[in-house]
């Protein structure tokens, strides 16, 4: 990986590459990229944990909510998951669908990683019917739900910093065979336009990530979706929250064996890299391409509205060591104020529909 990056940098006219180019290479290069490697990434033996890998509760609840939503809106029961990883969410969703719903369903997984597509097939097939595609643009005239869990936080970002009253882009260079940061005056028109449209103003010494790839993904989703909703589960900040002095150095970081890494230039291709997403931008850019905001909720609020307490009430078991009790503890962990859901939000956008938040949950 390091030799590839050194070549990439040396071939650049400025002998520098953007952080977006660096992240794109170390995460998504077809051979060296972290997500492309045949390596366990999620769970105890991996580098990070996701909601769907804590328990099957999350996937099962989304299945029941989706079934109810389709009945109320007459939307086709077509569910598209972008970035399904090891397939754990899909398995929980499909198990619930076949056990308690058992009506026709089309489940599509968009996954760029050949390794993850293999894991998904091993976990899901032949028990469940799942269509796999490598890219979202392989789908056309899609009607249904497009769902993602921690997708946008893993996309490449540019990094901008205010120094002596001027904006600079933080780049990646190479000195003595080591990767280092270098800054240049901000001249990228796409970044400048993004900051102006999003009304992002930095104070002296502040650094922030600029998610141009997120904007491209939103546009791609809108091109694909003709009628339905987009459900995004992720962590991030509003423009106002970005102003908090605690976030003055941005949110770009890595995770290796469940340890947070402040310097993502270390061990390229061996760690997960993530940033907090720009919620206001996601909503604003969605509106510009006809993805109208329905609601933005903290994940625990969404789960409560979707009926997670019913599962808790209907499956009580006094035996603390039973599978039922274990599942109930997982439910509580998802709705506790200090649990994992407190860090996530669910954003629901619509296209070709006229829904309110009430319609999404109670019709």
Order of alpha helices (4+ residues) and beta strands (2+ residues): alpha-beta-alpha-alpha-alpha-beta-alpha-beta-alpha-beta-beta-beta-beta-beta-alpha-beta-alpha-beta-beta-alpha-beta-beta-beta-beta-alpha-beta-alpha-alpha-alpha-beta-alpha
